[in-house]
Amino acid sequence: MKREEAEDRNARSKATRGLKKLVERLERQHMRAEEVVEGLQNQLGDPAIYDDKVAMKQAIDAHAKARAKADELLAEWEAAVAELDEAENR
């Protein structure tokens, strides 16, 4: 009985190890993406950027792209966390 329980724990641990690494990697990527978004928001907060229409357009486009990437990474992280929770509770 105890041996079976230990084998089950070991199997669960092996199964979740990769998911834990994925969750950690996605979390780091998301944090970096949010830092990029924040930097672009700071640029857009500078009134001087609106004097240069080309720079303004580039900053707005870069912000939109960075925001979409951060949102995508957050969704991937949430899905990985849910999968990890499910795997740990089997």
Secondary structure by P-SEA (a helix, b strand, c coil): caaaaaaaaaaaaaaaaaaaaaaaaaaaaaaaaaaaaaaaaaaaacccccccaaaaaaaaaaaaaaaaaaaaaaaaaaaaaaaaaaaaac
